[in-house]
């Protein structure tokens, strides 16, 4: 077994006041401001080859690492992003975002990241991501959620006040 090119799926979970639709709108915004939402995707390096109602074919990247990705958001509870070509990642690598709507009007987002290097640079990057770089991926995920929340400020503020209301009422009843 070669530990450098081991394919494993790393998972990250975050709760958000965003709806899945709001998160998907941010995730699939391939415009000039993309790098504000996703730091590893430089706006000038994004090329949209095809954009449909629930799928896209996009090349993006930064810092000399690029990948052509197929986005599929046809399932309202999941977005699958598959690498179809890259200078460092094997085809089939990618990301899966799974959404769970919760009764308190929040959403749990599970991000699965699968990376398999296709050359020495990719193998080393994959190893680094699975070890010391794991925290970097987690922080990038958190930053993206916060940026999309800020972009959807009015929904977030409304949801936060609705979430606090039952807690406040419950506390008042216990007095």
Backbone bond lengths (Angstrom), bond angles and torsions (degrees), N, CA, C in turn:
res aa  C-N    CA-C-N  psi(-1)  N-CA   C-N-CA  omega(-1)  CA-C   N-CA-C  phi
1 X - - - 1.451 - - 1.533 108.78 -
2 X 1.306 115.10 133.81 1.466 120.79 179.89 1.525 108.92 -100.65
3 X 1.312 116.37 108.08 1.469 120.09 -176.13 1.524 112.27 -68.45
4 X 1.322 117.91 -25.20 1.463 119.98 -179.94 1.525 110.69 -66.71
5 X 1.318 119.76 -40.08 1.459 121.10 -177.34 1.524 112.02 -108.46
6 X 1.296 116.77 30.77 1.455 121.44 177.56 1.537 109.16 -69.59
7 X 1.336 116.83 128.38 1.451 120.00 176.62 1.512 108.37 -92.73
8 X 1.284 115.76 120.68 1.454 120.29 176.14 1.516 107.27 -140.73
9 X 1.300 114.87 156.71 1.459 119.67 178.29 1.523 107.75 -102.16
10 X 1.313 115.20 122.91 1.458 121.30 175.05 1.525 106.98 -93.91
11 X 1.319 117.03 137.95 1.463 120.94 179.87 1.518 110.74 -117.08
12 X 1.327 114.18 141.26 1.454 122.36 176.02 1.526 107.14 -132.19
13 X 1.329 116.89 139.16 1.472 122.14 179.40 1.518 109.38 -122.25
14 X 1.323 115.59 140.10 1.459 120.94 173.59 1.519 108.96 -146.38
15 X 1.326 114.73 143.01 1.462 121.56 172.77 1.516 106.65 -94.60
16 X 1.331 115.98 144.11 1.455 120.71 179.19 1.516 109.88 -147.58
17 X 1.309 115.66 157.50 1.456 120.53 173.93 1.523 111.00 -85.46
18 X 1.320 116.98 -4.00 1.464 120.70 176.45 1.526 110.50 -68.66
19 X 1.319 115.64 148.10 1.456 119.44 168.94 1.527 106.95 -82.10
20 X 1.321 118.42 160.03 1.464 118.94 175.03 1.527 111.88 -55.60
21 X 1.326 116.70 -37.71 1.472 120.32 -179.13 1.531 111.18 -63.62
22 X 1.321 117.20 -39.55 1.463 120.16 178.06 1.520 111.39 -66.43
23 X 1.326 116.33 -41.43 1.467 118.72 178.89 1.528 110.20 -65.19
24 X 1.326 116.66 -43.94 1.477 120.42 179.74 1.529 110.39 -62.41
25 X 1.333 117.82 -38.54 1.468 120.49 177.53 1.527 110.95 -59.61
26 X 1.327 116.93 -40.15 1.463 120.13 176.64 1.513 112.07 -70.53
27 X 1.316 115.78 -42.72 1.464 121.44 -178.62 1.524 111.80 -62.50
28 X 1.316 116.53 -32.88 1.466 120.94 -176.08 1.525 112.55 -104.14
29 X 1.320 117.06 17.23 1.457 121.65 173.82 1.528 107.03 -88.65
30 X 1.315 115.69 102.95 1.466 120.78 -175.19 1.527 111.89 -98.04
31 X 1.322 117.18 20.22 1.459 122.46 -177.84 1.516 113.10 -75.39
32 X 1.325 114.00 -173.91 1.467 122.18 -175.32 1.533 112.88 -62.21
33 X 1.328 117.95 -24.18 1.467 120.94 -177.82 1.527 112.80 -90.54
34 X 1.317 117.75 10.55 1.469 121.03 -176.20 1.522 112.72 -55.14
35 X 1.314 117.77 -38.92 1.469 120.17 -176.66 1.527 111.96 -65.40
36 X 1.344 118.35 -19.86 1.471 120.17 175.48 1.522 110.88 -70.96
37 X 1.346 116.40 -29.05 1.454 121.07 -179.57 1.525 111.83 -92.74
38 X 1.323 115.53 -35.23 1.467 121.41 -177.18 1.521 108.03 -134.48
39 X 1.323 115.63 99.53 1.452 121.74 -174.14 1.517 115.05 -59.67
40 X 1.337 117.30 -25.75 1.467 119.54 -178.65 1.521 111.98 -86.45
41 X 1.315 116.95 9.81 1.454 121.00 -179.71 1.526 108.70 -126.71
42 X 1.297 115.46 93.96 1.453 121.42 -177.99 1.527 109.93 -71.84
43 X 1.337 116.94 129.00 1.454 122.42 -176.21 1.514 114.42 -52.01
44 X 1.325 116.93 -41.47 1.469 119.20 -178.80 1.530 112.44 -73.34
45 X 1.330 117.34 -14.46 1.460 120.98 179.74 1.529 112.85 -99.17
46 X 1.332 117.99 7.14 1.462 121.71 179.45 1.526 109.13 -93.08
47 X 1.327 114.94 127.21 1.470 120.14 176.54 1.528 107.67 -129.72
48 X 1.331 115.83 117.25 1.453 121.04 179.01 1.526 108.05 -90.13
49 X 1.331 115.84 116.72 1.468 121.31 178.69 1.522 110.76 -87.59
50 X 1.332 115.89 -34.23 1.456 121.96 179.53 1.520 108.36 -155.87
51 X 1.333 116.26 138.23 1.457 121.33 176.81 1.519 108.00 -136.91
52 X 1.327 115.66 113.86 1.456 121.68 178.87 1.520 110.54 -109.90
53 X 1.333 115.57 -168.11 1.471 120.34 -178.99 1.523 112.60 -70.81
54 X 1.328 117.37 -30.05 1.469 119.85 -178.18 1.525 112.17 -142.78
55 X 1.319 116.32 21.09 1.464 119.65 177.09 1.520 109.70 -155.67
56 X 1.319 114.76 157.62 1.457 120.58 178.99 1.522 109.07 -152.89
57 X 1.327 114.58 153.76 1.461 123.18 174.41 1.521 105.10 -123.29
58 X 1.334 116.35 112.42 1.459 121.57 -170.12 1.520 110.26 -136.86
59 X 1.322 116.32 138.65 1.464 120.97 170.34 1.522 106.63 -104.00
60 X 1.321 116.34 130.25 1.452 120.45 179.35 1.525 110.07 -150.26
61 X 1.313 114.75 166.93 1.453 119.59 178.99 1.509 111.24 163.69
62 X 1.314 114.54 -170.62 1.464 121.73 176.59 1.518 108.17 -169.51
63 X 1.313 115.40 164.31 1.466 122.84 176.54 1.531 112.98 52.04
64 X 1.322 116.58 37.87 1.462 120.73 176.34 1.517 115.17 80.86
65 X 1.322 118.16 2.21 1.469 121.65 176.78 1.519 106.95 -111.07
66 X 1.327 116.75 122.96 1.458 120.30 179.25 1.521 109.55 -130.50
67 X 1.307 113.50 157.67 1.456 119.52 176.02 1.524 109.31 -151.72
68 X 1.306 114.90 144.32 1.462 120.99 172.48 1.522 105.82 -97.19
69 X 1.322 114.73 126.19 1.461 120.99 -171.94 1.520 111.43 -121.98
70 X 1.317 115.42 141.27 1.458 121.96 172.03 1.522 107.07 -103.83
71 X 1.314 116.60 116.81 1.464 123.76 178.87 1.522 108.74 -96.92
72 X 1.326 116.81 131.30 1.464 122.12 175.68 1.522 108.17 -130.69
73 X 1.336 116.39 111.49 1.463 121.22 177.81 1.528 110.76 -120.47
74 X 1.335 116.03 34.04 1.467 121.15 179.79 1.532 112.36 -71.47
75 X 1.321 117.69 -24.66 1.467 122.36 176.06 1.527 107.13 -90.60
76 X 1.342 119.28 120.76 1.470 120.17 -177.25 1.528 113.93 -64.74
77 X 1.315 118.05 -12.03 1.465 121.57 -179.44 1.520 113.35 -105.19
78 X 1.342 116.52 5.11 1.460 117.75 -175.15 1.527 110.98 -161.00
79 X 1.324 115.29 143.75 1.462 122.27 170.96 1.521 106.51 -122.97
80 X 1.335 115.32 127.64 1.464 120.52 177.78 1.523 107.35 -113.32
81 X 1.319 115.34 126.78 1.465 121.95 179.77 1.520 106.86 -119.99
82 X 1.317 116.07 115.14 1.462 121.35 -174.08 1.516 110.83 -114.47
83 X 1.324 116.61 131.46 1.459 121.92 175.60 1.525 108.58 -72.06
84 X 1.327 116.11 124.71 1.463 120.44 176.41 1.527 111.46 -105.13
85 X 1.332 116.78 -21.72 1.459 121.55 176.09 1.529 107.50 -162.52
86 X 1.314 116.23 147.91 1.459 120.89 -179.18 1.517 109.58 -164.47
87 X 1.325 115.43 160.27 1.459 118.31 174.82 1.528 111.73 -86.84
88 X 1.348 118.57 -7.93 1.467 120.39 178.02 1.530 114.84 -134.62
89 X 1.348 118.72 -24.93 1.465 121.74 -174.48 1.516 111.75 -105.61
90 X 1.327 115.21 141.99 1.465 121.64 175.86 1.524 110.00 -67.18
91 X 1.314 115.94 150.20 1.462 120.56 171.54 1.522 107.89 -60.06
92 X 1.314 115.75 141.38 1.465 120.41 -177.81 1.515 113.10 97.77
93 X 1.327 117.64 -16.18 1.462 120.14 172.32 1.521 106.63 -67.45
94 X 1.319 117.76 167.92 1.454 117.91 175.29 1.504 114.57 155.44
95 X 1.326 114.48 -156.59 1.454 123.29 -173.26 1.526 109.74 -133.50
96 X 1.313 116.61 145.48 1.461 121.47 171.71 1.517 107.80 -131.94
97 X 1.319 115.83 120.51 1.460 122.47 175.62 1.517 107.18 -102.48
98 X 1.329 117.18 122.59 1.459 122.00 178.34 1.519 108.19 -117.19
99 X 1.342 116.04 130.73 1.462 122.12 -175.29 1.519 110.66 -109.31
100 X 1.323 115.84 134.39 1.463 121.92 173.11 1.524 107.13 -123.46
101 X 1.329 114.91 115.07 1.474 119.92 177.17 1.526 108.04 -78.51
102 X 1.320 115.50 132.41 1.453 120.74 -178.05 1.530 110.52 -107.86
103 X 1.337 117.50 155.23 1.467 121.03 -176.38 1.528 114.30 -58.48
104 X 1.323 118.15 -26.73 1.470 120.68 -178.61 1.530 112.25 -85.61
105 X 1.326 115.97 17.42 1.471 123.91 176.79 1.526 113.13 68.94
106 X 1.301 116.75 23.68 1.455 120.89 171.48 1.525 107.81 -105.73
107 X 1.299 114.98 170.60 1.458 121.12 179.37 1.515 109.22 -128.17
108 X 1.330 116.25 133.09 1.459 121.42 172.10 1.521 106.06 -93.31
109 X 1.309 116.49 125.08 1.463 121.13 177.65 1.516 107.98 -110.12
110 X 1.325 115.44 124.02 1.459 122.16 174.02 1.520 106.55 -105.88
111 X 1.310 116.51 123.47 1.459 121.53 176.62 1.512 108.52 -108.94
112 X 1.319 116.06 121.89 1.454 122.10 172.82 1.519 108.78 -105.31
113 X 1.321 117.01 127.21 1.461 122.10 -179.15 1.522 108.07 -118.78
114 X 1.330 116.36 120.51 1.467 121.61 177.38 1.527 108.06 -117.20
115 X 1.306 116.21 124.00 1.459 121.32 -178.47 1.518 109.97 -131.48
116 X 1.325 115.47 122.24 1.452 121.08 174.00 1.524 107.89 -126.94
117 X 1.322 115.37 118.75 1.459 119.97 -178.90 1.517 112.14 -68.85
118 X 1.332 115.94 146.38 1.469 119.74 178.81 1.526 112.22 -106.26
119 X 1.326 116.93 -6.51 1.458 122.03 178.21 1.528 107.57 -152.16
120 X 1.307 116.43 -178.10 1.456 119.67 -176.01 1.528 112.02 -56.90
121 X 1.330 116.81 -45.77 1.468 120.51 179.28 1.533 110.52 -59.13
122 X 1.307 117.25 -44.11 1.463 121.89 178.96 1.520 112.17 -65.45
123 X 1.320 117.03 -40.00 1.471 120.21 179.00 1.519 111.00 -63.04
124 X 1.342 115.04 -44.17 1.465 119.21 179.78 1.527 110.21 -66.07
125 X 1.335 117.82 -45.00 1.464 120.85 178.36 1.529 111.28 -60.51
126 X 1.317 117.10 -42.45 1.461 121.34 178.35 1.516 111.52 -61.05
127 X 1.321 116.82 -43.45 1.464 121.42 178.22 1.524 110.48 -62.69
128 X 1.325 116.43 -45.50 1.463 120.86 -179.85 1.534 109.99 -62.43
129 X 1.344 117.21 -43.28 1.469 120.24 -179.97 1.525 111.97 -62.24
130 X 1.323 117.03 -38.96 1.471 120.56 -178.40 1.523 112.56 -74.96
131 X 1.307 117.36 -15.49 1.470 120.02 -177.09 1.529 108.92 -112.58
132 X 1.299 117.09 -100.86 1.462 120.55 -175.44 1.531 112.89 -71.23
133 X 1.304 118.32 -21.10 1.463 121.44 -178.34 1.515 114.43 -84.88
134 X 1.317 116.49 -7.30 1.468 120.12 -179.25 1.530 111.56 -55.86
135 X 1.312 116.70 -42.77 1.470 121.42 179.54 1.532 110.84 -64.78
136 X 1.328 117.32 -33.86 1.468 121.12 177.73 1.531 109.42 -63.59
137 X 1.333 117.25 -44.07 1.468 120.78 177.59 1.523 111.19 -62.65
138 X 1.330 115.80 -41.96 1.456 120.12 -179.75 1.533 111.22 -63.51
139 X 1.318 117.40 -43.35 1.469 121.52 178.57 1.533 110.73 -64.70
140 X 1.334 117.18 -39.19 1.467 120.48 178.19 1.527 110.81 -63.85
141 X 1.327 116.93 -40.06 1.463 122.20 177.04 1.526 110.08 -61.84
142 X 1.334 116.70 -48.00 1.464 121.69 178.70 1.530 110.90 -60.24
143 X 1.320 116.84 -42.99 1.461 121.66 -178.86 1.533 110.46 -64.17
144 X 1.326 117.30 -39.93 1.465 120.65 178.45 1.522 111.09 -63.98
145 X 1.322 116.71 -43.21 1.467 119.71 178.98 1.528 109.98 -62.68
146 X 1.325 117.59 -45.06 1.464 121.02 179.48 1.527 111.44 -62.30
147 X 1.319 117.61 -39.63 1.463 121.11 179.37 1.528 111.16 -66.29
148 X 1.314 117.29 -39.95 1.465 120.20 178.52 1.530 110.02 -71.48
149 X 1.333 117.51 -35.80 1.464 120.35 174.44 1.529 110.14 -61.12
150 X 1.320 117.52 -45.18 1.467 121.37 -179.62 1.524 110.30 -62.02
151 X 1.298 116.50 -38.40 1.471 122.00 178.36 1.525 110.51 -64.87
152 X 1.328 117.92 -29.10 1.462 123.94 -179.27 1.521 110.68 -108.87
153 X 1.317 117.84 37.94 1.459 123.79 -172.59 1.507 116.35 -47.92
154 X 1.316 118.86 -42.10 1.465 119.08 -175.19 1.521 111.37 -67.53
155 X 1.302 118.55 -38.91 1.481 121.56 177.75 1.522 109.51 -65.07
156 X 1.325 115.97 -42.02 1.460 120.73 -178.16 1.521 110.85 -63.26
157 X 1.342 116.90 -45.88 1.460 120.09 -179.38 1.522 111.09 -64.40
158 X 1.326 116.93 -41.89 1.470 120.81 179.17 1.522 110.20 -63.64
159 X 1.327 116.57 -44.15 1.463 120.13 -179.24 1.521 110.25 -65.15
160 X 1.313 117.79 -40.28 1.468 120.68 -179.18 1.518 110.48 -62.65
161 X 1.328 117.86 -42.02 1.460 119.11 -179.85 1.525 110.85 -68.94
162 X 1.348 117.52 -34.52 1.457 120.02 177.20 1.520 111.13 -69.21
163 X 1.308 117.57 -34.27 1.458 121.41 179.10 1.524 109.82 -68.15
164 X 1.345 117.02 -40.32 1.454 120.50 -177.61 1.531 112.31 -73.06
165 X 1.320 118.14 -29.65 1.455 121.46 -175.42 1.518 113.68 -57.12
166 X 1.337 120.32 -51.40 1.460 118.71 179.03 1.526 112.85 -61.66
167 X 1.297 118.48 -34.58 1.453 121.26 179.25 1.525 109.55 -65.70
168 X 1.342 115.92 -44.59 1.457 121.09 178.84 1.520 110.34 -61.94
169 X 1.334 117.84 -46.17 1.460 121.60 179.44 1.523 111.31 -62.19
170 X 1.291 116.71 -40.00 1.466 120.93 179.34 1.529 109.89 -64.30
171 X 1.319 116.58 -42.23 1.464 120.75 179.42 1.517 110.25 -64.67
172 X 1.335 117.65 -38.66 1.465 121.87 179.49 1.521 110.25 -65.82
173 X 1.349 117.28 -37.94 1.456 121.10 179.97 1.522 112.21 -67.52
174 X 1.333 118.01 -29.72 1.453 120.68 -176.21 1.534 113.00 -79.68
175 X 1.329 117.56 -5.46 1.476 120.28 -179.51 1.471 112.56 -78.16
